[in-house]
Amino acid sequence: MQSTTFPPRTADLFTQGLENRPGSALLRFGAARRRSADRLSWAGTGAVAWLDGPRGHVWSVGEPVPAAGLVLGAAQRLPDQVREFTGPRGTDALVSRHLPLADVVEWVFRWTPDEPPAHPGEERVAELGEDHHEELLAFLREHSPGHSTGPGSAGISLWAGIRDEGGRLVACGALSSLRDSGAPLMASVATDARLRGQGLGAALTSWLTRYAVRRYGFCTLWQLADNAPAERLYTRLGYRNEDHCVAARIAAR
């Protein structure tokens, strides 16, 4: 692989029709909503990439070989800025031939433009405001310590939860946004570990999806590739299973 060549910067990622191909939802929703003239983005034959500057994260979409080339080019040209990347599955193996990687995780980026079928328990879901942030944080620390988004995080538009008959929080979740585009992103859905398997997470997920579709016209989420229960739930709720991705951190060089 040519790791030293780097296509010229382009302000417009939509030069090859990649956004119309299956598996390019991440490009449509991750970049299409805001085409900033000063955003660093690049295009090669069969792939495009763009830089989330605050995170030092390169997003790439397309075929693994050209996507890996764009990631490598960005990391070599901007070594102090590029710290991690997401690309099509297989990108990690190609990049690791040239750069040391850590924390490699396979994901599926999923989305739906449709309201899901009504799910039992949705009527129990209620919005939670800033005065519930401490409660939410304590709940997430206990039942989902690896949560991606916490109370007070930037980009959160809504927290919602379910309580038991005694008023105790038993499930929660948020609507966040993709940093580069502002597209709605479901995040940090968690259920009381003692009550899993009772449909609480499904009810909350269905409610959040319906809320996002009605307000924004669609909803997106990230799913761990090996999470079979989540795979079944999101498929049942109508989420499309198209974008199989891998994310990794570039280790110290």
Backbone torsions as a table, in degrees:
resi	resn	phi	psi	omega
1	MET	NA	138.5	177.6
2	GLN	-80.3	100.1	-176.9
3	SER	-89.9	-7.4	-175.4
4	THR	-98.9	-19.0	179.5
5	THR	-82.5	149.8	-176.3
6	PHE	-147.5	116.1	-179.4
7	PRO	-60.6	153.5	179.8
8	PRO	-59.5	150.7	175.7
9	ARG	-63.7	142.7	175.3
10	THR	-135.2	142.1	179.6
11	ALA	-83.5	-12.4	-177.4
12	ASP	-122.0	115.5	-178.0
13	LEU	-79.1	-13.0	-170.5
14	PHE	-96.2	64.9	-176.8
15	THR	-109.0	-10.7	-175.4
16	GLN	-122.9	2.7	-175.6
17	GLY	73.5	17.1	-179.2
18	LEU	-62.8	-30.1	-177.6
19	GLU	-66.9	-14.6	-179.8
20	ASN	-94.2	-4.7	-178.7
21	ARG	-87.1	149.3	171.8
22	PRO	-56.4	138.6	-179.6
23	GLY	91.3	8.4	-179.5
24	SER	-117.0	24.0	177.3
25	ALA	-60.3	-35.1	179.6
26	LEU	-61.5	-34.5	176.4
27	LEU	-69.7	-45.9	-178.0
28	ARG	-62.7	-47.0	-174.9
29	PHE	-90.4	-24.4	-179.0
30	GLY	-86.0	-19.6	-177.0
31	ALA	-132.5	-25.0	-170.3
32	ALA	-69.2	-24.6	-172.6
33	ARG	-80.0	-15.1	179.9
34	ARG	-148.2	103.5	-179.5
35	ARG	-98.1	75.3	-177.0
36	SER	-69.8	132.4	-177.9
37	ALA	-67.6	-25.1	-177.5
38	ASP	-99.7	7.0	176.8
39	ARG	-75.3	136.5	175.1
40	LEU	-77.1	119.9	177.8
41	SER	-149.0	153.6	-174.5
42	TRP	-140.6	155.3	177.6
43	ALA	-133.4	137.3	172.0
44	GLY	-129.2	174.9	-179.6
45	THR	-68.8	108.9	177.8
46	GLY	96.0	3.0	179.8
47	ALA	-160.5	157.1	172.5
48	VAL	-136.7	161.0	-180.0
49	ALA	-150.8	153.8	175.7
50	TRP	-147.5	155.1	-173.1
51	LEU	-105.3	125.8	167.9
52	ASP	-89.6	95.1	-172.8
53	GLY	-56.9	-48.8	-177.9
54	PRO	-58.6	-32.8	179.7
55	ARG	-91.4	-16.1	-172.6
56	GLY	67.5	35.9	-172.5
57	HIS	-115.4	125.6	175.5
58	VAL	-96.6	124.2	174.2
59	TRP	-99.3	133.1	178.0
60	SER	-134.0	145.4	-177.5
61	VAL	-136.2	141.1	177.5
62	GLY	134.7	-145.3	177.5
63	GLU	-84.8	147.3	-174.5
64	PRO	-57.4	-42.9	-175.3
65	VAL	-64.4	-54.2	178.5
66	PRO	-67.3	-31.0	177.5
67	ALA	-63.9	-43.1	177.9
68	ALA	-62.7	-37.8	177.4
69	GLY	-61.3	-38.9	178.8
70	LEU	-69.0	-40.6	177.9
71	VAL	-62.4	-46.2	179.6
72	LEU	-62.9	-42.1	178.9
73	GLY	-61.5	-42.9	179.1
74	ALA	-63.9	-43.4	-178.5
75	ALA	-65.9	-34.3	-179.1
76	GLN	-78.6	-36.7	-180.0
77	ARG	-79.2	-29.3	-175.3
78	LEU	-127.8	59.5	-173.2
79	PRO	-62.6	-26.9	-179.6
80	ASP	-85.3	-10.1	-177.4
81	GLN	-108.3	-32.8	-174.6
82	VAL	-93.0	114.6	-177.5
83	ARG	-117.0	-19.4	-177.0
84	GLU	-157.9	169.7	-178.4
85	PHE	-154.9	160.1	168.2
86	THR	-128.4	136.8	179.3
87	GLY	-151.7	177.1	176.4
88	PRO	-61.2	150.8	-178.0
89	ARG	-54.7	133.2	-176.5
90	GLY	105.8	-17.4	180.0
91	THR	-61.9	-37.3	-176.8
92	ASP	-61.2	-43.3	-179.1
93	ALA	-62.3	-36.7	-179.3
94	LEU	-74.0	-42.8	180.0
95	VAL	-66.4	-36.3	-176.1
96	SER	-66.8	-13.3	174.6
97	ARG	-69.0	-19.7	-174.9
98	HIS	-120.4	-26.1	-177.7
99	LEU	-133.4	143.8	176.0
100	PRO	-73.7	135.3	-178.1
101	LEU	-119.2	156.4	175.6
102	ALA	-143.3	163.0	174.9
103	ASP	53.8	48.7	178.7
104	VAL	-77.6	125.9	-178.5
105	VAL	-136.7	134.0	176.7
106	GLU	-93.1	134.4	-176.6
107	TRP	-129.4	166.4	167.3
108	VAL	-126.6	124.2	174.5
109	PHE	-89.7	119.8	-174.2
110	ARG	-122.7	156.6	-179.1
111	TRP	-155.1	161.1	174.8
112	THR	-149.8	141.5	173.2
113	PRO	-99.4	3.3	-170.9
114	ASP	-114.7	143.4	171.8
115	GLU	-68.2	137.8	179.8
116	PRO	-76.6	164.6	172.4
117	PRO	-60.9	148.9	178.8
118	ALA	-59.1	136.6	-177.4
119	HIS	-116.3	137.4	177.4
120	PRO	-55.9	133.7	178.3
121	GLY	99.7	-10.2	179.6
122	GLU	-60.6	-29.2	-179.2
123	GLU	-66.1	-14.4	179.8
124	ARG	-88.0	-9.7	-177.4
125	VAL	-76.6	137.0	178.2
126	ALA	-137.3	148.5	176.1
127	GLU	-70.3	147.6	179.9
128	LEU	-122.8	131.2	-176.7
129	GLY	-96.4	-170.6	-177.8
130	GLU	-61.7	-28.8	-179.9
131	ASP	-70.0	-6.9	177.6
132	HIS	-103.7	5.3	-174.1
133	HIS	-61.9	-42.2	179.8
134	GLU	-63.9	-40.5	177.8
135	GLU	-63.5	-44.0	179.2
136	LEU	-62.5	-43.6	-178.6
137	LEU	-63.4	-42.9	178.8
138	ALA	-63.7	-39.7	179.7
139	PHE	-64.9	-45.5	-179.3
140	LEU	-65.5	-39.6	178.5
141	ARG	-60.6	-35.7	-178.2
142	GLU	-80.9	-42.9	-169.3
143	HIS	-107.9	-12.1	177.8
144	SER	-151.4	66.5	-174.3
145	PRO	-61.3	-20.4	178.1
146	GLY	-94.0	19.8	-176.0
147	HIS	-56.9	144.7	-175.5
148	SER	-83.6	-26.9	-174.3
149	THR	-135.8	132.7	-179.9
150	GLY	-117.6	168.7	178.0
151	PRO	-57.0	134.0	-179.0
152	GLY	89.1	-5.7	178.8
153	SER	-65.8	148.6	178.7
154	ALA	-64.7	143.9	175.3
155	GLY	90.0	-4.1	179.4
156	ILE	-77.2	127.7	176.4
157	SER	-104.6	-17.8	-174.3
158	LEU	-163.8	137.6	164.1
159	TRP	-114.5	143.3	177.7
160	ALA	-139.1	157.0	-178.9
161	GLY	-155.4	169.9	175.5
162	ILE	-123.4	137.4	178.1
163	ARG	-115.8	154.7	174.5
164	ASP	-84.4	-176.5	-175.5
165	GLU	-62.8	-24.5	178.5
166	GLY	-89.2	3.8	178.7
167	GLY	87.3	4.8	-179.9
168	ARG	-81.4	135.3	179.2
169	LEU	-66.4	128.5	-178.8
170	VAL	-123.4	-8.1	176.3
171	ALA	-160.9	149.8	177.8
172	CYS	-153.4	165.9	177.2
173	GLY	-171.8	166.3	-175.4
174	ALA	-134.4	157.1	164.2
175	LEU	-107.3	115.2	178.0
176	SER	-109.5	-154.7	179.0
177	SER	-150.5	150.4	171.3
178	LEU	-67.1	127.0	-169.6
179	ARG	-58.3	-42.7	-172.3
180	ASP	-75.6	-28.1	-172.9
181	SER	-118.4	-21.8	-175.2
182	GLY	83.0	5.8	179.0
183	ALA	-63.8	142.9	-177.4
184	PRO	-64.9	134.2	-176.0
185	LEU	-134.1	120.2	175.1
186	MET	-73.7	136.5	-174.7
187	ALA	-149.3	157.4	171.1
188	SER	52.4	43.0	173.0
189	VAL	-76.8	125.2	-176.6
190	ALA	-141.3	148.0	179.1
191	THR	-127.4	143.9	173.7
192	ASP	-50.4	123.9	-175.2
193	ALA	-57.0	-28.3	-178.5
194	ARG	-79.4	-10.8	-174.7
195	LEU	-119.5	13.6	-179.2
196	ARG	-68.8	148.5	-177.6
197	GLY	91.7	2.1	-179.7
198	GLN	-103.4	6.2	175.6
199	GLY	89.0	5.8	-178.1
200	LEU	-66.6	-45.8	179.0
201	GLY	-64.2	-36.7	178.9
202	ALA	-66.3	-41.8	179.1
203	ALA	-63.3	-43.5	-179.2
204	LEU	-67.3	-42.6	179.0
205	THR	-63.1	-42.3	178.0
206	SER	-62.4	-42.9	-179.3
207	TRP	-64.0	-46.1	-179.7
208	LEU	-64.3	-38.7	177.5
209	THR	-62.5	-46.7	-179.5
210	ARG	-61.0	-43.1	179.4
211	TYR	-59.3	-47.6	-177.7
212	ALA	-65.8	-43.0	-178.6
213	VAL	-64.0	-40.9	179.8
214	ARG	-67.8	-35.5	-177.0
215	ARG	-87.4	-39.2	-172.3
216	TYR	-114.3	-14.9	-178.9
217	GLY	95.1	-6.4	178.6
218	PHE	-169.9	170.7	173.9
219	CYS	-142.5	146.5	177.7
220	THR	-123.9	163.2	174.7
221	LEU	-161.0	162.9	172.7
222	TRP	-108.9	134.4	178.3
223	GLN	-124.1	131.3	172.7
224	LEU	-60.9	134.0	-172.3
225	ALA	-62.8	-28.0	-176.7
226	ASP	-99.6	16.3	-179.9
227	ASN	-93.0	88.1	-175.1
228	ALA	-64.1	-42.8	178.0
229	PRO	-60.4	-41.0	178.0
230	ALA	-66.1	-39.1	177.6
231	GLU	-56.0	-46.3	-179.2
232	ARG	-66.5	-42.3	-178.5
233	LEU	-64.3	-50.3	-176.2
234	TYR	-66.0	-34.0	176.1
235	THR	-65.6	-41.4	178.8
236	ARG	-64.1	-32.2	-180.0
237	LEU	-82.8	-3.0	175.1
238	GLY	98.6	8.0	179.8
239	TYR	-72.3	134.5	-179.5
240	ARG	-80.1	140.1	-175.1
241	ASN	-110.3	84.2	-172.5
242	GLU	-119.8	-48.0	-168.6
243	ASP	-95.1	101.0	177.6
244	HIS	-94.7	115.0	-169.8
245	CYS	-121.8	168.4	171.3
246	VAL	-136.5	139.6	177.2
247	ALA	-121.2	147.8	-179.3
248	ALA	-155.4	155.9	175.0
249	ARG	-101.9	137.5	175.9
250	ILE	-81.1	116.4	-176.2
251	ALA	-70.0	169.4	-178.3
252	ALA	-55.3	133.7	-178.3
253	ARG	-108.7	NA	NA
